[in-house]
Amino acid sequence: MTRVVVVDDQTLVRQGIRGLLDLAGIDVVGEAGDGAEALEVIAEAEPDVVLLDLRMPRHDGIWALRRLREGESRVPVLVLTTFNDDELVLEALRAGARGYLLKDVTLDQLTRAVHTLAAGGTLVAPSITDRLLRAIQDGPPPAAEGPVRIEDLTEREVEVLRLVAEGYSNREIAGVLHLAEGTVKNHVSAILVKLGARDRTNAVLRALHEGVLP
C-alpha cells in the first residue's frame, strides 16, 4: 500500500483528503499544518509520496521543498494547491516538486498522480502544462548543478527523456522501449549528468529550454 503524508494548513482539507485516499486504498501515515511540521512528520513517517499545499502560515510549501532538497531527501512531492500561478508552478518545480495538481482534480486523477510519483514518475496538471511550457521558453533556464552537455545526449537518451517528461516511471519506460529497468536507470543517471540537473523534473525543464524536447 502506498504511504502518503498530507501537508495543508486547513484541518478540514487534510481530513477530506485522508478520507478520499482511504477509499482509494492509499494509506495516509501523517499530517502536517505547515512546512516546519512537515519536515518532522516526513522524517518520522517515511512516506512514499508527500501531498503539499504551497500557501501556509509560518513556513510555506516552497520553504519545505527547499529544506527537503538541502537535506537530500528522496521522497517525491506532489504539490496540491488552489493556486494556478505560472511563476508559483515554476518555483515549486525548481525547488524540487515532482508533480503539480490543482485541488479541483477528481479522486481518480489524484490517486493516479500519487501512484505515478511513487513509481518514480513526474506529473503536471494538463490544464497548466501549455502555460508552463510557454513560461519556460520565455524565462531563464533552471539553475544547473553541473556542466550542461546537452549536445552529448544520445538518441536513446532523448527517447528516455521524452518519456520522463510525459510522466513515465523507469519501469514503464523499460516496457515501452523494451529495455531492462536497470538500463533505463543508467540512461536517466547519464541524462542528469549531461544536463547538469539535480533531478528528473529539472532535466526536463532544461531540455525544454535547449530545444531537445518539443
C-alpha positions as CSV (number, residue, x, y, z in Angstrom):
1,M,0.0,0.0,0.0
2,T,1.3,3.5,-0.9
3,R,2.1,5.6,2.1
4,V,1.3,9.3,2.0
5,V,1.8,12.4,4.2
6,V,-0.7,15.3,3.7
7,V,0.6,18.8,4.4
8,D,-2.1,21.6,4.4
9,D,-2.8,24.3,6.9
10,Q,-6.6,23.6,6.9
11,T,-7.6,20.7,9.1
12,L,-10.8,20.1,7.3
13,V,-9.0,19.8,3.9
14,R,-6.5,17.3,5.4
15,Q,-9.3,15.2,6.8
16,G,-11.1,15.3,3.5
17,I,-8.0,14.2,1.6
18,R,-7.4,11.5,4.1
19,G,-10.9,10.2,3.7
20,L,-10.8,10.1,-0.1
21,L,-7.4,8.4,-0.2
22,D,-8.6,5.8,2.3
23,L,-11.3,5.0,-0.1
24,A,-8.7,4.6,-2.9
25,G,-6.6,2.2,-0.8
26,I,-3.8,4.8,-0.1
27,D,-2.5,4.9,3.5
28,V,-2.2,8.4,5.0
29,V,0.6,7.9,7.5
30,G,0.9,11.5,8.7
31,E,-0.4,15.1,8.5
32,A,1.2,18.5,9.0
33,G,-0.1,22.1,9.1
34,D,3.0,23.9,7.8
35,G,6.4,23.4,6.3
36,A,8.3,23.1,9.5
37,E,5.9,20.5,10.9
38,A,6.0,18.7,7.6
39,L,9.8,18.1,7.8
40,E,9.3,16.4,11.2
41,V,6.4,14.3,10.1
42,I,8.1,13.2,6.9
43,A,11.3,12.2,8.7
44,E,9.3,10.1,11.2
45,A,6.7,8.6,8.8
46,E,9.0,7.9,5.8
47,P,6.2,8.1,3.2
48,D,6.3,7.1,-0.4
49,V,4.8,10.5,-1.5
50,V,4.1,13.9,0.1
51,L,1.0,15.9,-0.8
52,L,2.0,19.5,-0.2
53,D,0.0,22.8,-0.2
54,L,2.0,25.9,-1.0
55,R,0.4,28.8,0.8
56,M,0.7,28.1,4.5
57,P,1.5,30.3,7.5
58,R,4.9,30.4,9.2
59,H,6.8,28.1,6.7
60,D,5.2,27.6,3.3
61,G,5.4,24.8,0.8
62,I,8.3,26.3,-1.2
63,W,10.3,26.6,2.0
64,A,9.6,22.9,2.8
65,L,10.6,21.8,-0.7
66,R,13.9,23.6,-0.4
67,R,14.7,22.2,3.0
68,L,13.9,18.7,1.8
69,R,16.3,19.2,-1.2
70,E,19.0,20.6,1.1
71,G,18.6,17.5,3.3
72,E,18.9,15.3,0.2
73,S,15.5,13.8,0.8
74,R,14.4,11.4,-2.0
75,V,10.7,11.5,-1.1
76,P,8.7,12.7,-4.2
77,V,6.5,15.7,-3.5
78,L,3.2,16.3,-5.3
79,V,2.0,19.9,-4.9
80,L,-1.7,20.0,-4.4
81,T,-3.0,23.6,-4.3
82,T,-5.6,26.1,-5.4
83,F,-3.0,28.5,-6.8
84,N,-2.8,28.4,-10.6
85,D,0.0,30.9,-11.0
86,D,2.7,30.3,-13.6
87,E,5.6,31.7,-11.5
88,L,4.5,29.6,-8.5
89,V,4.4,26.5,-10.6
90,L,7.9,27.1,-11.9
91,E,9.2,28.0,-8.4
92,A,7.8,24.8,-7.0
93,L,9.2,22.6,-9.7
94,R,12.6,24.3,-9.5
95,A,12.5,23.8,-5.7
96,G,12.2,20.0,-6.2
97,A,8.5,19.2,-6.6
98,R,7.9,16.2,-8.9
99,G,4.2,17.0,-9.6
100,Y,1.8,19.9,-9.5
101,L,-2.0,19.5,-9.3
102,L,-4.9,21.8,-8.5
103,K,-7.4,20.9,-5.9
104,D,-10.2,20.7,-8.4
105,V,-8.9,17.3,-9.6
106,T,-11.0,14.2,-9.3
107,L,-10.2,11.4,-6.8
108,D,-9.1,9.2,-9.8
109,Q,-6.7,11.9,-11.1
110,L,-5.3,12.3,-7.6
111,T,-4.7,8.6,-6.9
112,R,-3.1,8.2,-10.4
113,A,-0.8,11.1,-9.7
114,V,0.2,9.6,-6.3
115,H,0.9,6.2,-7.9
116,T,2.8,7.9,-10.7
117,L,5.1,9.7,-8.3
118,A,5.5,6.7,-6.1
119,A,6.7,4.7,-9.1
120,G,9.3,7.4,-9.9
121,G,7.4,9.5,-12.5
122,T,6.5,13.1,-12.7
123,L,3.2,14.8,-13.4
124,V,1.9,18.3,-14.0
125,A,-1.8,19.1,-14.4
126,P,-2.7,19.2,-18.2
127,S,-4.6,22.4,-17.6
128,I,-1.4,24.3,-16.8
129,T,1.1,22.4,-19.0
130,D,0.8,24.7,-22.0
131,R,1.2,27.8,-19.9
132,L,4.1,26.2,-18.1
133,L,5.9,25.4,-21.3
134,R,5.4,29.0,-22.6
135,A,6.8,30.3,-19.3
136,I,9.8,28.0,-19.5
137,Q,10.5,29.1,-23.1
138,D,10.2,32.8,-22.1
139,G,12.1,32.7,-18.8
140,P,15.6,32.0,-17.7
141,P,16.7,28.3,-17.6
142,P,16.6,26.5,-14.3
143,A,19.9,26.6,-12.4
144,A,22.2,23.8,-13.2
145,E,24.4,22.0,-10.7
146,G,27.0,20.8,-13.2
147,P,28.2,21.3,-16.7
148,V,25.5,21.4,-19.3
149,R,26.3,19.0,-22.1
150,I,23.0,18.7,-24.0
151,E,24.8,18.0,-27.3
152,D,26.1,14.8,-25.9
153,L,22.7,13.2,-25.4
154,T,22.3,10.0,-27.5
155,E,19.2,9.2,-29.5
156,R,18.2,6.6,-26.8
157,E,18.7,9.1,-24.0
158,V,16.4,11.6,-25.8
159,E,13.8,8.9,-26.1
160,V,14.1,8.2,-22.4
161,L,14.0,11.9,-21.6
162,R,10.8,12.4,-23.7
163,L,9.1,9.6,-21.7
164,V,10.3,11.0,-18.4
165,A,8.7,14.3,-19.5
166,E,5.4,12.5,-20.1
167,G,5.4,11.2,-16.5
168,Y,6.5,7.6,-17.2
169,S,8.3,5.7,-14.4
170,N,11.5,3.8,-15.1
171,R,9.6,0.5,-15.2
172,E,7.1,2.0,-17.7
173,I,9.9,3.3,-19.8
174,A,11.5,-0.1,-19.8
175,G,8.3,-1.6,-21.1
176,V,7.8,1.0,-23.9
177,L,11.4,0.8,-25.1
178,H,11.9,-2.9,-24.4
179,L,14.8,-2.4,-22.1
180,A,15.8,-3.7,-18.7
181,E,14.7,-1.4,-15.9
182,G,18.4,-1.2,-14.8
183,T,19.3,0.0,-18.2
184,V,16.7,2.8,-18.0
185,K,18.1,3.9,-14.6
186,N,21.5,4.1,-16.2
187,H,20.2,6.2,-19.0
188,V,18.4,8.5,-16.6
189,S,21.6,8.9,-14.5
190,A,23.6,9.8,-17.6
191,I,20.9,12.3,-18.7
192,L,21.1,14.1,-15.3
193,V,24.9,14.3,-15.5
194,K,24.9,15.6,-19.1
195,L,22.2,18.2,-18.4
196,G,23.7,19.2,-15.0
197,A,20.3,18.6,-13.5
198,R,19.6,17.7,-9.9
199,D,16.5,15.5,-10.6
200,R,14.2,14.3,-13.4
201,T,12.0,17.4,-13.3
202,N,14.9,19.8,-13.6
203,A,16.3,17.7,-16.5
204,V,13.0,18.1,-18.4
205,L,12.9,21.8,-17.8
206,R,16.5,22.3,-19.1
207,A,15.8,20.1,-22.1
208,L,12.8,22.2,-23.0
209,H,14.9,25.4,-22.7
210,E,17.5,24.0,-25.0
211,G,15.1,22.6,-27.6
212,V,16.0,19.0,-27.0
213,L,12.3,18.3,-26.4
214,P,9.5,19.8,-28.4
